[in-house]
Amino acid sequence: MVTTIIKARAATHKKGKIPVKPVELIVRRVDEKRGLTDEVILRLGQDEMDEVAIEHKLIEALHKIAKHMK
């Protein structure tokens, strides 16, 4: 789903409809210590729209979150 959204945004950008800004994936979670937090776990520029690279970055970011939850 993340890759599909990013690809759609990139296609729209190619048509000149939106400005060039990084895509951010924000995770909202509730933590007993910090309460409600929003965390940018992934930020991609227009030149980083490769599915495999996105998948690897996403998995890496989710592993970081999982480590902090322990």
N, C-alpha and C positions, 0 to 999 in steps of 0.2 A: 504494500500500500504506500509506503514512504517513497519508494522509487517511482511509482506511478504519479504521485503528486509532484515530485521534483521534475520528472520528464514533462508533464503537462505545463508546468511553470516555465521550463526552458523553451518549449515550443511557442508559448505565448510571447516570451521575450524575443524570440527570433522574428516574430511578426511586428516587433516594435511597440507592443502594447503596454509594457511595464518597464520601469527603470531597473538597471542592474543593481541588485542588492543581494547579499548572501541569503540563502535559505537556512532557516534555523528550525531545529526540532527541539521543542521544549517539553520536558516531562514534569508533570505536577504530581507531587506525592505528599503524603502526610507522615510525619516522623514524630515519635513521642518526645524527642529532645527539642527539635526545631519547629514543630508544628507544620503548617502548610508551607511548602516551598515549590517554587518554579525554577527549574534548572535547564539551561541550554546545554544539551548533551551533544549536539551535532550542528556544525555551521559549514555550509558548502557554498562555494562560489560558482558562477556559471560554467567555469572550466572544469568542474569536478562532477560531471553528470554521468559517470560510468557506473553501471549497476553493481558490478563486483566491488569497486572501490567504496561505494556507498554502503553496501552490505557489511564490508569489513569495518568501516568506521562506526557503523551503528552497533555492531556486536561488541566492539571495543568499548564504546561509550556505556553500553548496558552492563558490561562486566565491571566497569569502574563503579557504577551505581550499586551493583550487587555487593562489591567489596565493602563499601561504606555502610551498608545496612547491617553487616554482621556485628 
